[in-house]
Amino acid sequence: MLAGRWRLEGRRWRRTEPAVGLRALYNYTYRAEDGRHVAMAAGEQFLLLHKANEDWWQVRRASEPRWARPFFVPATYVAELDPGDTGRQNTLPPSQPA
C-alpha cells in the first residue's frame, strides 16, 4: 500500500491527507532495472508516493497524470516542500545559489 492515510470511497481508495510535494535539489540520471532511462533536473517537482527505505523514495512528476509510471529518486537529492510552497517556482536562475 502507498504511504499516507487512505479511505475507501465507493470503489476507489482516496488519500485523506494532501500529497507530499518534493523538489529536486540536484540533477540526477540512472538506468532502472527494467532498462528505462530515468532523469531528474534540479528544481523539478514531484509527488511522494512511497518511502521505500531511507535512501530511495518512489515518486511521480507533479506535472504528469495520475496513471503515469512512478520511479525512484535518491532521498538525499530531494527536499520536502511545505504545503504552501507546491505551486511556487524558483525565480533565481539555476546558476545562482538560493
C-alpha positions in Angstrom: 0.0 0.0 0.0 1.2 3.5 -0.7 2.3 5.8 2.1 -0.1 8.1 3.9 -3.7 7.6 5.1 -6.3 6.3 2.7 -10.1 5.8 2.8 -12.4 3.8 0.6 -15.0 6.0 -1.2 -17.3 3.8 -3.2 -15.0 1.6 -5.2 -11.9 3.8 -5.1 -9.3 4.5 -2.5 -8.7 8.2 -1.8 -5.8 9.8 0.1 -7.2 11.5 3.2 -4.3 13.9 3.7 -2.7 16.0 1.0 0.1 14.6 -1.0 3.7 15.4 0.0 5.4 17.6 -2.6 9.2 17.3 -3.3 11.7 19.4 -5.2 14.8 18.1 -6.8 18.0 19.7 -5.4 20.4 18.3 -8.0 20.4 16.8 -11.5 20.5 13.0 -11.5 20.2 10.2 -14.0 20.3 6.5 -13.9 19.2 3.4 -15.8 16.5 1.4 -14.0 16.5 -2.3 -13.7 13.9 -2.6 -16.4 16.2 -0.6 -18.8 14.4 2.7 -18.6 16.5 5.9 -18.5 15.4 8.0 -15.6 16.4 11.6 -15.2 15.5 14.5 -12.9 16.6 18.1 -13.1 17.3 20.5 -10.3 14.1 22.4 -9.3 11.7 19.8 -10.8 8.7 19.0 -8.6 7.4 15.5 -7.7 4.7 14.0 -5.6 5.9 11.4 -3.0 4.1 8.1 -3.4 6.1 5.9 -1.1 9.3 6.0 1.1 10.7 2.6 0.0 13.6 3.0 2.5 15.7 5.8 3.9 17.7 6.0 0.7 15.2 5.7 -2.2 11.7 7.2 -2.5 9.1 6.4 -5.1 7.7 9.5 -6.8 5.7 10.7 -9.8 6.3 14.1 -11.5 3.8 16.7 -10.3 3.1 17.7 -14.0 2.2 14.1 -15.1 -1.2 12.4 -14.8 -2.0 10.0 -12.0 -1.6 7.0 -14.2 2.0 7.9 -15.2 4.6 5.3 -14.3 6.3 6.1 -11.0 10.1 5.9 -10.5 12.6 6.1 -7.6 14.8 9.1 -6.7 17.6 9.2 -4.1 16.1 10.7 -0.9 19.2 12.9 -0.3 18.7 14.6 -3.7 15.2 15.9 -3.0 13.6 18.1 -0.3 10.1 18.1 1.0 8.1 21.2 0.3 5.8 23.0 2.7 2.2 22.6 1.7 2.0 26.3 0.7 5.1 26.1 -1.5 3.9 23.5 -4.0 2.8 26.0 -6.6 5.7 28.4 -6.3 8.5 28.3 -8.8 12.1 29.3 -8.1 12.7 32.7 -9.6 16.5 32.5 -9.5 18.5 31.3 -12.5 19.9 27.8 -11.9 23.5 29.1 -11.8 22.9 31.3 -8.8 22.6 29.9 -5.2 19.4 30.4 -3.3 
